[in-house]
Amino acid sequence: MNAYRNLNEKEIQILTSQNCSAESWDSIKVKEGFDAHKVVNTKFTGTIKLGNFNNCYCLEGGLKRESGIYNAKIHNCTIGDDVYIGDIRNYIANYQIGNNTYIENIDLLVVTKKSSFGNGTLVATLNEGGGREVPICDILSAHTAYMMSLYRHSKTLIGNIHKLIEKYCDSVTSEVGIIGNNVIIKNCGTIKNVKIGDNASLESASELVNGSINSNASAPVFIGTKVIAKDFIISSGSEITEGAMIDRCFVGQACQIGKQYSATDTLFFCNCQGFHGESASIFAGPFTVSHHKSSLLIAGMFSFLNAGSGSNQSNHMYKLGPIHQGIVERGSKTTSDSYILWPAKIGAFTLIMGRHTDHPDTTNLPFSYLIEHDNESRLVPGANLRSVGTIRDAQKWPKRDKRTDPNKLDQINFNLLSPYTIQKMVEGINILKSLQKIAGFDCEKYYYHNTVIKISSLKKGMQLYSMGITKFLGNSIIKRLENTRFKSIEEIRERLKPDTEYGLGEWVDMAGLILPKRIVEELILNIKNEKYNSLDELNTQYAQIQNSYYKLEWTWAIKQIEISLDKTIDEITIEDIIKLVNDWKKAVIDLDNILYEDAKKEFTLTVQTGFGADGDDEEKQKDFENVRGVFNSNPFVLEVKDHILRKEALGNELIERIKDI
């Protein structure tokens, strides 16, 4: 890096002739090669360091700008090489500005005091009445926030995480703000106490106060027109645009917030999207999506959610204030105009339709439909296992992971079937059997946690859960035994033994990270005992847990296989494995055929209503086919057919490989 020197007399003369002034020319330092001709109509105060200005910027439409400083007031700043600063209506103060950065036509860019730039801001997530506040910071993960918001019963845990966050906040606290390299800031209003990372683009933002924009070259951040943001952290790869308003918010990696969306006291983790609607005091786990006007997400925890238009929740029963909260577990959907009165807890991958005011708890009946019928909350267990939409969602989430930053803050498990969901199916079957036993096998309706289950739905739910469990266990054993030529049953039994005991017992979904509860408990104990010296160490631990998922999953799966066979690993036979594989093939094929039939509904005559508006039935069908395609050539339908063939071949291959042992 070139050393700085004082201005010489000739440079001072040039600057003066170009209407520049300074409190003291001795307070201005420049690099060797500095060209004074590139600084025009500028007033300097405080301590200033200037780089070289050799670059030329080519703007949209072909207009060119030579790097330098034009029409500005600069106070206590270090300005890097090849920077363009022009037409600053008020002033720039107390910033270190990186190389190749472009700043034009802004009102104010200032650090007013010693600042942590949004780090340490308390966000009243999940409960609007308070009590679950999470202090946000640049490297906050969904999993740390999960513990901070839900594990309030452990003061030592919360206190020690606070210490780690405070330690990080202290490390970034400064009286000087940083604007990175290759940043664009133009046509903006007030930017006050904001730290801006490399390659960020800020265009026509109205007001940004007390925050960090953690952009980098791998994952730039874009802040667009009329955005107002206060007390915030915006993570790499995110976009905040089109008049969005965020106040006391953490925006995770690769999120999109725009189209006048309003968010207060909200934690958005990776790949969330918020357009048109509103959020208040929500924990938006990964892939929480709300695209529609009149949609309000409030005082809830969500992940992998698709919120329909007009979705709403209530956390206020006009007694002790807005103190109620709810949890909608991963993968759920709310239909248009759906409503939930908190408190409530909705099981994973549930479709929510209509109004629900009786505080349902369906956590152990996942993949269900929760439907309003005759002012009751009607539950259809397992119905979403036969929905083509559920499978489509599971396929699209990995493809829609827009994170390009190599340092990923959130560890995401995309699996539809995992010990977390399968344990719920196992428990779901037990619950449904218990309801039958208690209320009678011929009862028309069963009541469970403020929901109503019809007898036909109960029986079908047990069947679907059983198919899901069989599919998961078959997937696991086939994966475990793949690509190996076994010579004896002893070799197979040895391969079936788990690699670790940590996968046994209950599993949890810690905001995207699926793991055994035993590991969560150990993690908490380590935090209490101050084993981790930084949030980075804690984030590394989450990544290690994620990387060991399939070993942990197998430990859980083989235990379930032992239970289902009523045998230990040392007693399992070739015949047992072949039966498991054949049962698996049947479950996979039956479920795929159900999905096939569900997909076919999207091509019926009823669905074609509105096509070929001015023609006869033949023109209607042709119009429909030209827009929607033909059923048998639909990509998803073809994938279902191919999936049946591939899975059948996979099962047959394993059977052929072991049947003669």
C-alpha positions, -999 to +999 in steps of 0.1 A: +000+000+000+014+034-010+024+057+020+005+089+025+022+123+022+013+160+027+000+180-002+026+201-020+022+238-028+013+232-064-015+208-055-029+233-030-029+260-056-047+237-081-073+228-054-078+264-044-083+274-081-110+247-084-130+262-055-117+237-029-110+246+007-098+230+039-097+238+076-061+229+074-043+217+043-018+200+067-047+177+078-050+163+042-028+134+033-026+119-002-009+090-020+019+095-044+004+100-078-025+120-065-040+143-092-054+175-077-073+183-109-097+155-100-110+174-069-134+202-077-157+224-055-150+204-024-147+215+013-125+194+036-126+194+074-110+172+100-085+145+091-086+134+054-067+107+034-071+106-004-061+079-028-053+081-065-081+089-090-073+071-123-105+052-131-133+062-155-168+050-149-191+043-178-228+049-168-260+036-183-266+053-217-229+058-223-222+088-200-187+087-185-175+100-151-138+103-142-130+093-106-124+121-082-144+143-058-168+169-072-192+192-054-189+177-019-182+184+018-160+158+034-152+155+071-128+129+088-127+105+059-103+081+043-111+077+006-096+048-014-083+046-050-104+053-080-134+065-061-160+088-076-178+112-052-201+138-067-230+161-059-233+155-022-262+177-010-252+177+026-219+160+036-200+128+041-184+124+076-164+098+095-162+071+069-134+049+055-143+044+018-129+015-002-114+014-037-135+017-069-166+030-050-191+053-067-211+078-046-233+103-064-263+126-056-269+117-020-281+138+009-261+126+039-236+099+047-225+101+083-214+083+114-227+104+143-213+086+173-196+054+184-217+028+168-222-010+165-240-005+132-272-024+141-253-051+159-269-057+194-303-044+184-330-062+204-357-077+182-389-087+199-394-118+179-423-143+183-440-126+211-450-090+205-454-084+242-417-091+247-398-117+267-382-134+237-359-107+224-330-117+203-300-094+199-291-094+162-256-093+148-238-098+115-231-136+120-264-146+137-276-180+126-312-193+126-301-219+151-287-195+177-318-173+173-340-204+178-323-212+211-325-176+222-361-172+214-375-205+226-352-217+254-360-188+278-363-213+307-325-215+309-311-181+321-275-194+319-279-204+283-295-171+273-269-151+293-239-169+277-252-165+242-257-128+250-221-127+260-210-141+227-231-116+208-218-088+230-182-099+223-189-097+186-206-064+189-176-049+207-154-061+179-173-040+153-180-010+174-163+021+160-166+059+156-157+054+119-180+036+094-167+014+066-178+014+030-162-014+011-147-018-023-167-016-055-198-001-038-224+020-056-244+046-037-265+070-058-296+091-055-301+082-019-314+102+011-300+099+046-275+071+054-266+074+091-244+050+112-245+023+085-217-001+076-216-012+040-197-042+026-180-048-007-200-047-040-232-034-024-255-013-046-277+014-029-299+031-054-325+057-045-330+044-009-348+070+012-334+064+047-310+039+062-302+044+099-281+022+123-274-009+104-250-032+086-252-042+049-230-073+048-224-075+011-194-092-005-180-100-039-195-135-039-230-123-027-237-086-034-265-068-016-289-045-034-310-018-017-335-001-040-359+027-044-376+044-014-364+017+011-365+028+047-345+007+071-337+014+108-319-007+133-311-036+110-287-062+097-289-072+060-269-103+052-251-112+020-269-118-013-302-101-001-323-075-019-345-049-002-364-029-029-395-010-040-404+010-009-399-018+017-399-006+053-380-026+079-375-016+115-356-037+141-350-066+117-325-092+108-325-101+071-307-133+064-287-145+034-303-143-001-336-129+012-359-107-010-380-080+007-399-055-016-431-041-031-439-020+000-435-048+024-435-037+061-416-056+087-411-048+124-392-069+150-388-096+125-360-122+120-358-133+084-334-162+078-320-174+045-341-173+013-371-157+028-393-135+006-417-107+017-437-087-008-468-065-004-478-076+030-467-071+066-449-089+094-446-081+131-427-100+158-422-132+137-394-157+135-393-163+098-371-194+095-355-203+061-378-201+030-407-183+047-425-167+018-453-141+018-461-126-016-496-111-013-513-079-001-534-081+031-512-110+044-501-104+080-477-127+097-476-119+134-462-134+166-454-167+150-426-190+141-425-203+106-401-220+081-405-233+046-439-215+047-460-204+017-485-178+030-516-173+008-532-140+001-550-125+031-534-149+056-537-136+091-532-145+127-543-128+160-521-125+191-545-102+210-576-114+228-582-079+243-574-090+279-537-087+288-525-073+255-508-089+224-490-116+244-500-148+225-479-166+200-479-196+178-457-221+158-463-234+123-438-261+117-418-265+086-433-269+051-469-257+058-491-236+036-519-211+044-546-207+018-562-174+008-579-157+038-568-183+063-568-173+099-554-187+131-561-173+166-530-178+187-519-197+207-517-227+184-492-252+171-495-266+136-477-298+125-451-299+098-463-298+061-499-289+070-523-271+046-543-246+066-576-235+051-603-213+067-606-198+101-593-216+133-602-200+166-600-230+190-562-231+195-554-264+177-522-284+184-515-308+156-477-311+160-478-349+161-501-353+131-479-339+103-487-337+065-523-329+073-551-307+061-565-283+087-598-271+072-626-250+086-659-269+083-692-259+100-672-236+124-650-265+134-613-272+127-615-304+107-582-323+106-574-348+078-542-366+090-516-374+064-535-359+035-506-339+023-485-370+017-508-376-013-506-341-026-485-333-056-479-299-042-460-312-012-436-332-034-432-302-058-423-280-028-397-305-016-381-305-050-381-267-055-365-256-022-330-268-029-332-253-064-344-219-049-315-217-025-300-185-038-271-182-014-238-177-032-217-167-002-193-196+006-198-188+043-234-199+049-249-188+083-279-212+083-275-250+080-305-263+060-318-299+058-342-301+028-354-337+034-391-342+033-388-375+052-364-375+081-363-388+117-380-355+126-411-361+105-411-399+107-411-399+145-442-377+142-458-402+118-451-430+143-466-410+171-495-400+148-504-437+143-503-443+180-525-412+186-551-423+160-552-458+173-556-445+209-585-423+197-602-453+182-597-474+213-610-447+237-640-434+216-648-466+198-641-480+163-675-470+149-674-434+161-682-410+132-660-381+147-630-381+169-618-350+189-582-343+192-566-311+206-595-289+195-598-305+161-623-329+146-612-360+127-637-380+107-635-418+109-626-421+072-598-396+076-585-413+107-583-447+089-567-432+057-543-412+079-529-443+095-525-459+061-507-429+047-484-426+077-476-463+075-466-459+038-445-429+047-426-447+074-420-477+052-407-455+024-383-438+048-369-469+063-365-486+029-347-455+016-324-457+046-315-494+043-310-493+005-287-463+009-268-481+037-262-512+016-255-496-018-224-501-039-211-531-018-207-568-027-214-587+004-202-622+009-221-632+040-250-621+062-223-613+089-209-587+065-243-572+060-250-571+097-217-554+103-226-528+077-260-523+094-244-513+127-247-476+134-216-454+134-227-434+164-252-436+192-261-399+190-290-404+166-312-423+191-343-408+206-363-376+198-353-353+169-360-316+165-361-291+137-339-262+150-350-236+123-338-256+093-312-278+110-327-313+118-308-331+146-313-353+176-325-337+208-296-353+226-272-332+205-292-301+212-289-308+249-252-313+246-249-281+226-268-262+253-246-277+280-214-267+262-228-231+259-236-231+295-201-243+304-187-215+281-170-240+258-174-217+228-154-185+227-171-169+198-202-171+176-180-183+148-171-214+168-208-220+174-216-216+137-188-241+129-205-266+153-238-263+135-220-270+102-204-301+117-237-314+129-252-308+095-224-327+078-229-357+101-267-359+094-268-391+075-248-410+101-271-397+127-302-405+106-290-441+101-287-446+139-323-436+143-335-456+112-319-489+122-334-487+156-368-483+141-361-513+118-352-534+148-384-523+165-405-531+134-389-565+130-387-572+167-351-583+161-316-570+169-292-563+141-274-596+148-307-614+142-317-598+109-318-622+080-315-619+042-353-626+041-360-597+065-340-573+042-357-586+011-391-582+027-382-546+038-372-538+002-403-553-013-425-534+012-405-502+003-411-507-034-448-511-029-450-480-006-430-459-031-450-471-061-484-467-043-475-432-032-462-422-066-494-435-082-514-414-057-493-384-067-499-393-104-536-393-099-534-360-079-515-344-108-541-356-133-567-335-115-549-304-129-558-315-164-595-322-160-623-305-179-632-285-148-597-270-147-600-261-184-629-238-176-620-203-189-598-215-217-608-210-253-632-184-242-648-177-276-644-211-292-659-246-291-648-275-269-620-285-293-606-250-293-609-249-256-588-281-253-562-268-278-560-235-260-555-253-227-528-276-241-509-247-257-508-229-223-506-258-198-492-286-220-504-322-222-507-343-191-484-372-203-456-348-212-458-326-181-423-325-165-436-335-131-457-363-144-427-376-164-406-374-132-431-394-113-431-421-139-393-422-140-392-422-102-413-454-101-389-471-126-358-459-109-369-469-074-381-503-086-348-509-103-329-498-072-348-522-050-344-551-075-307-545-078-302-548-040-323-580-039-303-595-067-271-586-050-280-603-016-306-630-023-281-658-029-259-651+002 
